[in-house]
Amino acid sequence: MIARAIEWLDGKLRVLDQNRLPREQIFVDLDNYRDVVLAIKEMRVRGAPAIGVAAAYGIALGASGIETANKDEFLAQLNQVMQAFASSRPTAVNLFQAINRMKKAASGNDVTEIKNSLVNEARRIHQEEITATRQLSQLGAGLIMDGFTLLTHCNAGPLATAGYGTALGVIKAAKDQGKRVSVFATETRPLLQGARLTTWELMQEGIPVTLITDSMAGYFMQQRKIDCVIVGADRIAANGYTANKIGTYTLAVLANAHGIPFYVAAPTTTIDLSLTSGYQIPIEERSPGEVTHIQGLPIAPEGVRAANPAFDITPNQYISAIITEKGIIRKPYTEGLKRVGSRFV
Ligand code: MRU
């Protein structure tokens, strides 16, 4: 049983600090919305659906800390809380879907009623992610055959979703269906989510996993060791172009060159129908220090220039199917995504 990534406990948010994994399992209790914003920015909580859930609870927390009983004043301060979350990380659309839902839930006769309504909405958002990730995992498992070896990138398990997982959820569900599956996990530089988190989660699930560096993926595809690639997503545009952890595009092109299916698994909260093209998705640029250092240790000459885009865009022609809780979508993506997606932002 994997420790819960996010939990709402007596009016506080308890998060498992993902930066300390796998060395230590440290839970941090956050009773201030600014600390939740910081936890998202510093990636103690990470993964698109989990960021959305954490922000929802964080907004409820922020609301509970507003002291005025005047409704207009309260709503003005609540708006500032929401703005702080909106500027925490730009790529995962689940964050903005959650903020929008919290905005709509901010109604009631008085401030106390609104505060309660916000906590209830955050709980609902969390519960819906749990249900959606379970459902999409069940559906996606149908694409996995007995004996498959899958390659996955970054971390798209329970830690990243505050639920069952997306890419890893599909793999777990396939195992639960009695299929023998094994996984190649890419380490995922610069922040090593694959090495630190995916291997940790899969080992706890008893799913055989082999850790490889990012640059080994092509070698193993050429050796015919990979039956399919499965990844999560941070935002899927209306045309099916998908933002996910940097390096995903490279894997998709490689999979295509080797005739290997490439699947994207994501709840419908990751779909953004307001963007007609994936190239409109904002790509987070993080500190160059994450590239020049590994876990605080310098690995490059001091003062070297480094770039650090955190995500890339995979064009739809490289994606064999998008697995959501409302169905498995195939080309042409625009039609299928319109059926299941939403237009919150
Ligand atoms: O920067 P991160 O670690 O938040 O990026 C996470 C990913 O890219 C995941 O693959 C994505 O959010 C899908 S999580 C189910």
Boltz pocket constraint, residues with backbone or C-beta under 6 A from the ligand:
constraints:
  - pocket:
      binder: B
      contacts: [[A, 45], [A, 46], [A, 47], [A, 48], [A, 49], [A, 92], [A, 153], [A, 154], [A, 155], [A, 156], [A, 157], [A, 160], [A, 161], [A, 165], [A, 166], [A, 167], [A, 193], [A, 231], [A, 232], [A, 233], [A, 234], [A, 244], [A, 245], [A, 246], [A, 265], [A, 310]]
      max_distance: 6.0
